Amino acid sequence: MENLHPGFLVGMLVALLLCSAFFSSSETGMLSLNRYRLRHQAKEGHRGAKRASALLERPDRLLGTILVGNNFVNILASAIATVLAIKLWGEAGIAIATIGLTIVLLIFGEITPKTLAALRPEAVAYPVSLPLLMLQKVLYPLVALLNWISNGLLKLLGVDLSNKGSDSLSTEELRSVVHESGSDMPMKRQSMLLGILDLERVTVDDIMIPRNEVAGIDLEDDLETIVTQLRTTPHTRLPVFRKDINQIEGIVHMRQIARLLSHDQLTRESLLEACDDPYFIPENTPLSTQLVNFQKQKRRIGIVVDEYGDVLGIVTLEDILEEIVGEFSNQDALRSPDIHPQDDGTLVIDGAAYLREVNRALGWQLPCDGPKTLNGLITEALEHIPDSGICLQINQYRLEILQAADNRVKSVRAWVIEEPQDSKGDAQ
């Protein structure tokens, strides 16, 4: 090598630096690939993705090939740089070559190519996958020997090589992926996907129509009242009960009695014959489970009951679907019967209003992991049943109790303040 022309040695050194950059960028690019996007592109038939996926199936062989090649070219570059420096500067060239080559390798052989590969992993990994496959075949005996020695050392250290870990995502990780999709996914689709993920955390009693708001047919009413109610109801299905909704007899579908109504032939007996058996749901059933149960039972409406069998309310298939896709109605959210905007910008809210509905209608973030209603939230914050005129603050929301009777808060004036306080409830 000492007899070689300095120009030739410089050319070899430049070529080795390019090879070092190739191996460094290959390592970072291959390991920075998004595995889920890679699998999708491989299934779509992308050649580079197929090759990269095949290489990543055995990461030990891939890394072995890259490191053997990278170390070989770096060591050879060091030897050539040393010979070249001695030719030019004598004994002092050894120190010059060491310092100079270290700087050059770091800049052009490591930092720059690895940074580029980290920023553009697909643009780097897919093209280099072809030469890497060829090198893996050529270097296979050496790489296999080195991997065997390396794996043996890992086993001596107690590392289980069969446990490679899983690429599967938890629900929270998948939720983060959806949030970080950004402009790649429309906001409406993001909202729908997040709604599906939230079905595990929401139960039927969070979205049910409470029993005091349930529209139903009382068989104890006179027949004329029943007929009038059936003809004017906006609902497709109605519960049928006697005196009290706890004594429910069934669910009637308006289609089943449309002919009887049109011919004035409806009787209590024919109404009961047209009813389906009531379908009861435990109060803490997750929405994801109930959605599947509705499908299995071929039902669209269920009666939510507590542990004692008392009716708490009703939930429908539409209620669950609205948790995913949003409200089907285009009605203004502030037209909710429980929320009444005031001229001064405040809102008068019914104490029985569900916190989830208030948050959804107003875009607020009242805590709803405990009590379900506004009355329950205020009572928990104050730790007693309050009187009228009491004002408290929960996060950045100021709540003034306008009316309290029958051991509960009936109406509240609410508004948003500028500075949220740290304490959950601050009564004044």
Salt bridges, closest charged atoms under 4 A:
ASP60 OD2 - ARG58 NH2 2.97
GLU110 OE1 - LYS114 NZ 3.22
GLU122 OE2 - ARG37 NE 2.42
ASP167 OD2 - ARG39 NH2 2.72
GLU172 OE2 - ARG175 NH1 2.67
GLU172 OE2 - ARG201 NH1 3.88
ASP198 OD1 - ARG175 NH2 2.86
ASP198 OD1 - ARG201 NH2 2.99
ASP206 OD1 - LYS372 NZ 2.55
GLU220 OE2 - ARG242 NH1 3.83
ASP244 OD1 - ARG211 NH2 3.25
GLU249 OE2 - ARG242 NE 3.28
ASP264 OD1 - ARG231 NH2 2.45
GLU323 OE1 - ARG356 NH2 2.32
GLU323 OE2 - ARG360 NH2 2.33
GLU327 OE2 - ARG360 NH1 3.08
ASP344 OD2 - ARG413 NH1 3.94
GLU380 OE1 - LYS424 NZ 2.66
GLU400 OE1 - ARG413 NE 3.86
ASP406 OD2 - LYS410 NZ 3.26
